[in-house]
């Protein structure tokens, strides 16, 4: 059973989904750069939470797009 978000993404315009993939990839790369530079314990914990949330969104997109476009569709990861 799909979540509400998965159902909406499954029927979404491919251009919109591609834009979301690009934005998520950029956001994840930005957070990875912050993690590499370091910071306080609180900053590190916050960035890790953000990275986990973005990775979850990427997983949802991969799942819905994989179902929609076939098994050979993969998220573009720029890291």
CNS distance restraints for C-alpha pairs under 8 A (distance, minus, plus):
assign (resid   2 and name CA) (resid   6 and name CA) 5.56 0.50 0.50
assign (resid   2 and name CA) (resid   7 and name CA) 5.87 0.50 0.50
assign (resid   3 and name CA) (resid   7 and name CA) 6.17 0.50 0.50
assign (resid   4 and name CA) (resid   8 and name CA) 6.31 0.50 0.50
assign (resid   5 and name CA) (resid   9 and name CA) 6.13 0.50 0.50
assign (resid   6 and name CA) (resid  10 and name CA) 5.94 0.50 0.50
assign (resid   6 and name CA) (resid  60 and name CA) 6.70 0.50 0.50
assign (resid   6 and name CA) (resid  61 and name CA) 7.68 0.50 0.50
assign (resid   6 and name CA) (resid  64 and name CA) 6.10 0.50 0.50
assign (resid   7 and name CA) (resid  11 and name CA) 6.76 0.50 0.50
assign (resid   7 and name CA) (resid  64 and name CA) 8.00 0.50 0.50
assign (resid   8 and name CA) (resid  12 and name CA) 6.19 0.50 0.50
assign (resid   9 and name CA) (resid  17 and name CA) 7.29 0.50 0.50
assign (resid   9 and name CA) (resid  61 and name CA) 7.39 0.50 0.50
assign (resid   9 and name CA) (resid  64 and name CA) 6.67 0.50 0.50
assign (resid   9 and name CA) (resid  65 and name CA) 7.97 0.50 0.50
assign (resid  10 and name CA) (resid  64 and name CA) 5.38 0.50 0.50
assign (resid  10 and name CA) (resid  65 and name CA) 6.69 0.50 0.50
assign (resid  10 and name CA) (resid  68 and name CA) 6.50 0.50 0.50
assign (resid  12 and name CA) (resid  16 and name CA) 6.84 0.50 0.50
assign (resid  12 and name CA) (resid  17 and name CA) 6.74 0.50 0.50
assign (resid  13 and name CA) (resid  17 and name CA) 6.48 0.50 0.50
assign (resid  14 and name CA) (resid  18 and name CA) 6.06 0.50 0.50
assign (resid  15 and name CA) (resid  19 and name CA) 6.23 0.50 0.50
assign (resid  16 and name CA) (resid  20 and name CA) 6.23 0.50 0.50
assign (resid  17 and name CA) (resid  21 and name CA) 6.17 0.50 0.50
assign (resid  17 and name CA) (resid  61 and name CA) 7.82 0.50 0.50
assign (resid  18 and name CA) (resid  22 and name CA) 6.25 0.50 0.50
assign (resid  19 and name CA) (resid  23 and name CA) 6.21 0.50 0.50
assign (resid  20 and name CA) (resid  24 and name CA) 6.04 0.50 0.50
assign (resid  21 and name CA) (resid  25 and name CA) 6.05 0.50 0.50
assign (resid  21 and name CA) (resid  58 and name CA) 7.24 0.50 0.50
assign (resid  21 and name CA) (resid  61 and name CA) 7.63 0.50 0.50
assign (resid  21 and name CA) (resid  75 and name CA) 6.88 0.50 0.50
assign (resid  21 and name CA) (resid  76 and name CA) 7.09 0.50 0.50
assign (resid  22 and name CA) (resid  26 and name CA) 6.18 0.50 0.50
assign (resid  22 and name CA) (resid  76 and name CA) 7.57 0.50 0.50
assign (resid  23 and name CA) (resid  27 and name CA) 6.09 0.50 0.50
assign (resid  24 and name CA) (resid  28 and name CA) 6.06 0.50 0.50
assign (resid  24 and name CA) (resid  54 and name CA) 6.43 0.50 0.50
assign (resid  24 and name CA) (resid  57 and name CA) 7.83 0.50 0.50
assign (resid  24 and name CA) (resid  58 and name CA) 7.03 0.50 0.50
assign (resid  25 and name CA) (resid  29 and name CA) 6.18 0.50 0.50
assign (resid  25 and name CA) (resid  76 and name CA) 7.31 0.50 0.50
assign (resid  25 and name CA) (resid  77 and name CA) 6.01 0.50 0.50
assign (resid  25 and name CA) (resid  78 and name CA) 6.39 0.50 0.50
assign (resid  25 and name CA) (resid  79 and name CA) 8.00 0.50 0.50
assign (resid  26 and name CA) (resid  30 and name CA) 6.17 0.50 0.50
assign (resid  26 and name CA) (resid  78 and name CA) 7.65 0.50 0.50
assign (resid  27 and name CA) (resid  31 and name CA) 6.31 0.50 0.50
assign (resid  27 and name CA) (resid  54 and name CA) 7.67 0.50 0.50
assign (resid  28 and name CA) (resid  32 and name CA) 6.16 0.50 0.50
assign (resid  28 and name CA) (resid  51 and name CA) 6.02 0.50 0.50
assign (resid  28 and name CA) (resid  54 and name CA) 6.49 0.50 0.50
assign (resid  28 and name CA) (resid  55 and name CA) 7.64 0.50 0.50
assign (resid  29 and name CA) (resid  33 and name CA) 6.25 0.50 0.50
assign (resid  29 and name CA) (resid  78 and name CA) 7.28 0.50 0.50
assign (resid  29 and name CA) (resid  79 and name CA) 6.20 0.50 0.50
assign (resid  30 and name CA) (resid  34 and name CA) 6.45 0.50 0.50
assign (resid  31 and name CA) (resid  35 and name CA) 6.18 0.50 0.50
assign (resid  31 and name CA) (resid  47 and name CA) 6.22 0.50 0.50
assign (resid  31 and name CA) (resid  50 and name CA) 7.59 0.50 0.50
assign (resid  31 and name CA) (resid  51 and name CA) 6.45 0.50 0.50
assign (resid  32 and name CA) (resid  36 and name CA) 6.20 0.50 0.50
assign (resid  32 and name CA) (resid  51 and name CA) 7.69 0.50 0.50
assign (resid  33 and name CA) (resid  37 and name CA) 6.28 0.50 0.50
assign (resid  34 and name CA) (resid  38 and name CA) 6.26 0.50 0.50
assign (resid  34 and name CA) (resid  39 and name CA) 7.89 0.50 0.50
assign (resid  34 and name CA) (resid  47 and name CA) 7.58 0.50 0.50
assign (resid  35 and name CA) (resid  39 and name CA) 7.52 0.50 0.50
assign (resid  35 and name CA) (resid  44 and name CA) 6.44 0.50 0.50
assign (resid  35 and name CA) (resid  47 and name CA) 6.91 0.50 0.50
assign (resid  35 and name CA) (resid  48 and name CA) 7.83 0.50 0.50
assign (resid  38 and name CA) (resid  44 and name CA) 7.04 0.50 0.50
assign (resid  39 and name CA) (resid  43 and name CA) 5.84 0.50 0.50
assign (resid  39 and name CA) (resid  44 and name CA) 6.11 0.50 0.50
assign (resid  40 and name CA) (resid  44 and name CA) 6.13 0.50 0.50
assign (resid  41 and name CA) (resid  45 and name CA) 6.14 0.50 0.50
assign (resid  42 and name CA) (resid  46 and name CA) 6.17 0.50 0.50
assign (resid  43 and name CA) (resid  47 and name CA) 6.07 0.50 0.50
assign (resid  44 and name CA) (resid  48 and name CA) 6.07 0.50 0.50
assign (resid  45 and name CA) (resid  49 and name CA) 6.25 0.50 0.50
assign (resid  46 and name CA) (resid  50 and name CA) 6.27 0.50 0.50
assign (resid  47 and name CA) (resid  51 and name CA) 6.08 0.50 0.50
assign (resid  48 and name CA) (resid  52 and name CA) 6.12 0.50 0.50
assign (resid  49 and name CA) (resid  53 and name CA) 6.23 0.50 0.50
assign (resid  50 and name CA) (resid  54 and name CA) 6.18 0.50 0.50
assign (resid  51 and name CA) (resid  55 and name CA) 6.05 0.50 0.50
assign (resid  52 and name CA) (resid  56 and name CA) 6.17 0.50 0.50
assign (resid  53 and name CA) (resid  57 and name CA) 6.36 0.50 0.50
assign (resid  54 and name CA) (resid  58 and name CA) 6.21 0.50 0.50
assign (resid  55 and name CA) (resid  59 and name CA) 6.18 0.50 0.50
assign (resid  56 and name CA) (resid  60 and name CA) 6.31 0.50 0.50
assign (resid  57 and name CA) (resid  61 and name CA) 6.26 0.50 0.50
assign (resid  58 and name CA) (resid  62 and name CA) 6.08 0.50 0.50
assign (resid  58 and name CA) (resid  75 and name CA) 7.21 0.50 0.50
assign (resid  59 and name CA) (resid  63 and name CA) 6.08 0.50 0.50
assign (resid  60 and name CA) (resid  64 and name CA) 6.17 0.50 0.50
assign (resid  61 and name CA) (resid  65 and name CA) 5.73 0.50 0.50
assign (resid  61 and name CA) (resid  66 and name CA) 7.98 0.50 0.50
assign (resid  61 and name CA) (resid  75 and name CA) 7.67 0.50 0.50
assign (resid  62 and name CA) (resid  66 and name CA) 5.52 0.50 0.50
assign (resid  62 and name CA) (resid  73 and name CA) 7.51 0.50 0.50
assign (resid  62 and name CA) (resid  74 and name CA) 6.21 0.50 0.50
assign (resid  62 and name CA) (resid  75 and name CA) 5.92 0.50 0.50
assign (resid  63 and name CA) (resid  67 and name CA) 6.24 0.50 0.50
assign (resid  64 and name CA) (resid  68 and name CA) 6.13 0.50 0.50
assign (resid  65 and name CA) (resid  69 and name CA) 5.68 0.50 0.50
assign (resid  65 and name CA) (resid  70 and name CA) 7.64 0.50 0.50
assign (resid  65 and name CA) (resid  73 and name CA) 6.88 0.50 0.50
assign (resid  66 and name CA) (resid  70 and name CA) 5.16 0.50 0.50
assign (resid  66 and name CA) (resid  71 and name CA) 5.33 0.50 0.50
assign (resid  66 and name CA) (resid  72 and name CA) 7.06 0.50 0.50
assign (resid  66 and name CA) (resid  73 and name CA) 5.32 0.50 0.50
assign (resid  66 and name CA) (resid  74 and name CA) 7.09 0.50 0.50
assign (resid  67 and name CA) (resid  71 and name CA) 6.92 0.50 0.50
assign (resid  69 and name CA) (resid  73 and name CA) 6.22 0.50 0.50
